[in-house]
Amino acid sequence: MLPPSDTLSVTAVPQGDGWTVVNGHYRVETQAVSRMRDHHLDDDLILISCLEEHYRRAILAESDPSRRTDLYRQAYSELSAIHEVRNQMDHGVSPHVLRLVAPYITNKTVLELGCGTGTFARTACGLAASYTGMDASTVAIKLARKQVTAPNAQFLVASTTDPPDGIGPFDVIYSNDFLEHLHPADCARTLSHCAKWLRPGGLLFSLIPNRLFGPFDISRRYLPEGTAARCLHLNELSHTDAAALFSAAGFTDLRSPLSPLRSYVSLPQPIRRLLLAPLSIKAAAERTPLRRGLLVRPFGLRSVILFARTGPQ
């Protein structure tokens, strides 16, 4: 069961007066529901998809950054409440991702962007010297504080685009499936903040779904591969996109594993270092006609796995 409908207060996007707005919403939602039913989504998933599509349009149409911050907070608090009722809050962190980042966070000060309910925090707190989780959702942070009580952990209800003063510095910033949820302008602003929050030689680890093989949000259930996301992945990136975006934010050393994640983390650490190559190599690989055939698997192109630094380690 979902929460009562009066908790799902979605911001209207179609512009105009009276019936123009009503008819605009009606056409959009009728088309969306029809498309989802054709792909056998149940009623709960249809409602979540429609809610996400509403917020997508609202956030992308909003020019005021502070208003977008309010929309993020509202959207993810509502979605967290829905998933809590559905008992689907904790999907876990891939064990391959944990093996990938563990050597980098051990005995380090760590900040996680978009920490949600604390899934990564439960592992990170056992390795890191200190852990800070940041999320715009009050509901998610409340649940994280319940689930993670380690003395070296703290959680902040805060936006990465309009953060409070006094954050950092950190040795490592961890971002797993977070940046794609931001408006493109907010993603750029967040990366600029990250460059300032890191200590000299510090590391920003980011995992982002590659838009060339997307969508990777819930719209993947009813859209074909290679089409743009329709729900709350506002900004899926390719390796080429990421290279430009991170460089503009001040990151000068951009690297990515030259193999699929599962294969990469099974290798000894010295071999991993050799295969942590400049991001430009994978950016070039994905621009070739072979990207969907011969190169996608051996190069691990479906996700953008990025180790970014603002200077030498």
C-alpha positions in Angstrom: 0.0 0.0 0.0 1.1 3.6 -0.7 0.7 6.6 1.6 -2.6 8.5 1.3 -2.7 10.6 -1.8 -2.8 13.9 0.2 0.9 13.3 1.0 1.9 13.3 -2.6 1.9 17.1 -3.2 3.4 17.4 -6.7 4.2 20.8 -8.1 2.3 21.7 -11.3 4.5 22.3 -14.4 2.3 23.1 -17.4 2.0 26.9 -17.8 -1.2 28.8 -18.3 -4.5 29.3 -16.5 -7.4 27.2 -15.5 -8.2 24.3 -17.8 -5.0 24.8 -19.8 -3.0 23.6 -16.9 -5.5 20.8 -16.0 -5.6 19.5 -19.6 -1.8 19.7 -19.9 -1.4 17.4 -16.8 -4.2 15.1 -18.0 -2.6 14.5 -21.4 0.8 13.9 -19.9 -0.4 11.5 -17.2 -2.7 9.6 -19.5 0.1 9.0 -22.0 2.5 8.1 -19.2 0.1 5.6 -17.6 -0.7 4.0 -20.9 2.9 3.5 -21.7 3.6 2.0 -18.3 0.7 -0.4 -18.4 1.9 -1.6 -21.8 5.0 -2.8 -19.9 3.1 -4.5 -17.1 4.1 -2.1 -14.3 2.0 -2.6 -11.2 -0.1 0.3 -9.8 2.4 1.2 -7.1 5.3 1.5 -9.7 3.0 3.5 -12.0 2.3 6.0 -9.2 6.0 6.3 -8.3 6.9 6.8 -12.0 4.2 9.4 -12.5 5.4 11.2 -9.3 9.0 11.1 -10.6 8.0 12.4 -14.0 6.2 15.3 -12.4 9.2 16.3 -10.3 11.5 15.9 -13.3 9.5 18.4 -15.3 9.3 20.7 -12.3 13.0 20.7 -11.5 14.2 21.1 -15.1 11.7 23.9 -15.7 12.7 25.8 -12.5 15.3 28.5 -13.1 15.7 29.5 -9.4 18.4 27.3 -7.7 16.9 27.8 -4.2 13.5 26.7 -5.5 15.1 23.6 -7.1 16.7 22.8 -3.7 13.2 22.9 -2.2 11.9 20.6 -5.0 14.7 18.1 -4.4 14.0 18.0 -0.7 10.2 17.6 -1.3 10.7 14.9 -4.0 13.1 12.7 -2.2 11.3 13.0 1.2 8.1 11.9 -0.5 9.8 9.1 -2.4 11.6 8.0 0.8 8.3 7.8 2.6 6.7 5.8 -0.2 9.6 3.3 -0.3 9.6 3.0 3.5 5.9 1.9 3.3 6.8 -0.5 0.5 9.7 -1.8 2.6 12.1 -1.1 -0.3 14.4 1.5 1.3 17.6 -0.6 1.4 18.8 -2.0 -1.9 22.3 -2.4 -0.6 25.6 -1.3 -2.1 27.2 -3.5 -4.7 29.9 -5.7 -3.1 32.1 -4.8 -6.1 31.8 -1.1 -5.4 32.6 -1.7 -1.7 35.8 -3.6 -2.8 36.7 -0.9 -5.2 36.5 2.0 -2.7 37.7 0.2 0.5 41.4 0.9 0.0 40.7 4.5 -0.6 38.5 5.2 2.4 40.4 3.2 5.1 41.5 5.5 7.9 40.4 8.6 5.9 37.8 11.3 6.5 34.9 10.6 4.1 31.9 12.6 2.9 29.1 10.8 1.1 26.9 12.9 -1.3 23.2 11.7 -1.3 23.7 9.2 1.5 20.0 8.2 1.6 19.2 6.0 4.6 22.8 5.1 5.4 23.4 1.9 3.3 27.0 2.8 2.5 27.6 4.4 5.9 27.2 1.0 7.6 30.3 -0.3 5.9 32.2 3.0 5.6 32.1 3.7 9.4 34.0 0.5 10.0 36.8 1.6 7.7 37.0 5.4 7.7 38.4 7.6 10.4 35.3 9.6 10.2 32.2 9.5 8.0 29.8 12.4 7.1 26.6 11.7 5.1 24.7 14.5 3.4 21.2 14.3 1.9 18.5 16.8 1.1 15.7 14.4 2.4 14.8 14.8 6.0 13.0 11.4 5.9 16.1 9.6 4.6 18.4 11.3 7.1 16.1 10.4 10.0 16.2 6.8 9.0 20.0 6.9 8.5 20.5 8.2 12.1 18.3 5.4 13.4 20.2 2.7 11.5 23.8 4.0 11.8 24.9 4.9 15.4 28.7 4.5 15.0 30.5 7.2 17.0 32.5 8.3 14.0 29.4 9.0 11.9 27.3 12.1 11.4 24.5 13.0 9.0 23.5 16.3 7.6 20.2 17.4 6.1 21.7 19.6 3.4 21.8 20.3 -0.3 25.0 19.9 -2.2 24.1 23.0 -4.3 23.5 25.3 -1.4 25.4 23.8 1.5 25.9 25.2 5.0 29.3 26.8 5.9 32.0 24.8 7.6 31.9 21.6 5.6 35.2 19.8 5.2 38.0 19.4 4.5 37.8 15.6 3.6 40.2 13.1 2.2 37.6 11.3 0.1 34.2 12.3 -1.3 32.0 9.3 -2.3 29.2 9.7 -4.8 27.4 6.6 -6.0 24.4 7.1 -8.4 23.9 10.7 -7.1 25.0 13.3 -9.6 22.6 12.1 -12.3 19.7 13.2 -10.0 20.7 16.8 -10.2 19.8 19.6 -12.7 22.8 20.1 -15.0 23.5 23.5 -13.5 23.3 22.0 -10.0 25.6 19.2 -10.9 28.3 21.7 -12.0 27.8 23.7 -8.8 28.1 20.5 -6.7 31.4 19.6 -8.3 32.8 23.0 -7.7 31.9 22.7 -4.0 33.5 19.2 -3.9 36.8 20.6 -5.3 36.8 23.1 -2.4 35.8 20.5 0.3 38.7 18.1 -0.6 42.1 18.3 1.1 45.0 18.8 -1.3 45.5 15.6 -3.2 42.0 14.4 -2.0 39.9 12.0 -4.1 36.3 12.4 -5.4 35.0 8.9 -6.3 31.9 9.0 -8.5 29.8 6.3 -10.2 27.3 7.6 -12.8 25.2 5.6 -15.2 26.2 6.1 -18.8 23.4 7.9 -20.7 24.5 6.1 -24.0 23.2 2.9 -22.6 20.4 4.3 -20.5 17.9 5.1 -19.2 18.9 3.8 -15.8 16.1 5.3 -13.6 12.6 3.7 -13.3 11.8 4.7 -16.9 14.1 1.9 -17.9 11.2 -0.4 -17.3 9.2 1.0 -20.1 11.7 2.8 -22.5 14.1 1.2 -24.9 17.9 1.3 -24.3 19.5 4.4 -25.7 16.7 6.8 -25.0 16.8 9.7 -22.5 15.6 9.0 -19.0 12.1 10.3 -18.2 12.1 10.1 -14.4 14.5 11.5 -11.8 17.8 10.8 -13.6 18.0 14.4 -14.8 21.6 14.2 -15.9 23.0 10.8 -16.9 26.4 11.3 -18.3 28.8 9.7 -20.8 32.5 9.5 -20.2 32.9 12.4 -22.6 30.3 14.4 -20.7 32.0 13.7 -17.4 35.4 14.6 -18.6 34.2 18.1 -19.6 32.1 18.6 -16.5 34.7 17.5 -13.9 37.5 19.4 -15.7 35.4 22.6 -15.7 35.0 22.2 -11.9 38.8 22.2 -11.4 39.6 18.4 -11.4 42.7 17.9 -13.4 43.5 14.2 -12.8 40.5 12.0 -14.1 40.9 8.2 -14.2 38.7 5.2 -14.7 39.3 1.4 -14.7 40.0 -0.1 -18.1 37.9 -3.2 -17.4 34.4 -4.1 -16.1 34.0 -3.5 -12.4 33.6 -7.1 -11.4 36.9 -8.1 -13.2 38.7 -5.1 -12.0 38.1 -5.6 -8.2 39.3 -9.2 -8.4 42.8 -8.1 -9.4 45.6 -7.4 -7.0 45.9 -3.7 -6.0 49.1 -3.1 -7.9 47.5 -4.4 -11.1 44.4 -2.2 -10.4 46.6 0.9 -10.3 48.1 0.0 -13.7 44.6 -0.3 -15.1 43.4 3.0 -13.6 43.8 4.9 -16.8 43.1 8.4 -18.0 39.4 8.9 -18.5 40.1 10.2 -22.0 40.7 6.6 -23.1 37.2 5.4 -22.3 35.8 8.6 -23.7 37.5 7.8 -27.0 36.3 4.2 -26.9 32.6 5.2 -26.4 32.8 7.5 -29.4 33.6 4.7 -31.8 30.9 2.7 -33.7 32.1 -0.4 -31.8 31.0 0.9 -28.4 27.8 -1.2 -28.4 29.5 -4.3 -29.6 33.2 -5.2 -29.1 34.1 -2.5 -26.6 31.2 -2.3 -24.2 32.1 -5.3 -22.1 35.9 -5.4 -22.0 36.1 -1.6 -21.3 33.2 -1.5 -18.9 31.5 1.4 -20.6 28.0 1.1 -19.2 28.9 3.0 -16.1 31.1 6.0 -15.6 33.4 5.0 -12.7 35.6 8.0 -12.0 38.5 8.8 -9.7 39.0 12.6 -9.7 41.6 14.7 -8.1 42.4 18.4 -8.2 46.1 17.8 -8.2 48.8 15.3 -7.5 48.2 12.7 -4.8 
